[in-house]
C-alpha cells in the first residue's frame, strides 16, 4: 500500500504550509529606527537648539537630512539582513512610505507638543498644523558666523524639499545596497562575499605629458602586458576553483594575488578582485571577479567573470585559504 493512501485506498490530502513573509518584520524594525531618528532630531532641536535637518553643505546638499535618513534606514538594513528578507521593489515602496510618513508625523507631533491646547495668533485666530508649517518654512534663514540673515520666504520650501528628499534618499540607501547583494533564494538568506585574492592588473600611476609619445606608448604596452598576465592568473585560479581542488586553488591565489600584498596592489592603476560568493546554509556558491580601476572616490568596478561552484566547494576553498 502506498504511504500516501489510507485504509480506504484514497490518497491522503497533501497540505503545504506557506512560509510567513519576513517583510513585515523588516518594516517594523525600520519604523522603530525611523521613529528614534526623528525623536533624536526633535530632542536636539528642543534641548540643544540644533536643527540637524537644516545642515546643508555648500547651501545645496542636505547633509543633515541625509545623515538622519541613514540612521533611520539602519532598522530596515538590520531587519532585512537578520530576517533574510530580499529587498524587492514592493519592500522598497513600503520603506519609502514609512520614511515620508514618518517625516510628516514628526512635523505634526512637534506642532502638538509645542501647542498642546492649539495655536492661535495675537488676534485670537486659530492656527492649524499647515499654517504653522508654512510660517516656520517661510521663516527659515541662513546663519553664518552666528549672524542670522533675512528670512527666505517662499524659498524656504526649497529647503523643505531638500529635507524630504535627503531624508528619504538617505533612508533608502541601505535597502538599495542590500538589493544589490547576492541572495540565496533557496535558503532565503543573503550570501557572504569575502575577497580572497587581489591580482595586479595595472601599473603605478604616473602623469606623463601628451607630448612624450614614446613614453606613453611604452607605458600602455606595459599596462597591457600586466593585464594579460592578470587574466591568465585569474583563469588559473578559476579553473582550480571549478575543479574543487582547494590545495591548488590556495596555491594559485598565493602566487597570483595574495591579500598579503593588497596594499601595494591597491596602488596600481588596475587590479582584479576575486570573491567567493557563498550561502552559509546550503554551501552553494560561485567565484566572482571584477576589475577595479582608479583610486579613491574615482574607483570604477567592472564585472569580469563568474565561475559557478558545486555545492560544498565554496566552504572548502575558504577553509583552505
Secondary structure, 3 states (H helix, E strand, C coil): CCCCECCCCCECCCCCCCCCCCHHHHHHHHHHHHHHHHHHHHHHHHHCCCCHHHCCECCCECHHHHHHHHHHHHHHHHHHHHHCCCCCHHHHHHHHHHHHHHHHHHHHHHHHHHCCCCEECCCCCEECHHHHHHHHHHCCCCEECCEECCCCHHHHHHHHHHHHHHHHHHHHHHHHHHHHCCEECCCCEECEEEEEEEEECCCECCCCCCCCHHHHHHHHHHHHHHHHHHHHHHHHHHHHHHHCCHHHHHHHHHHHCCHHHHHHHCCECEEEEEEEEECCCCCCEEEEEEEEECCHHHCEEEEEEEEEECCCHHHHHHHHC
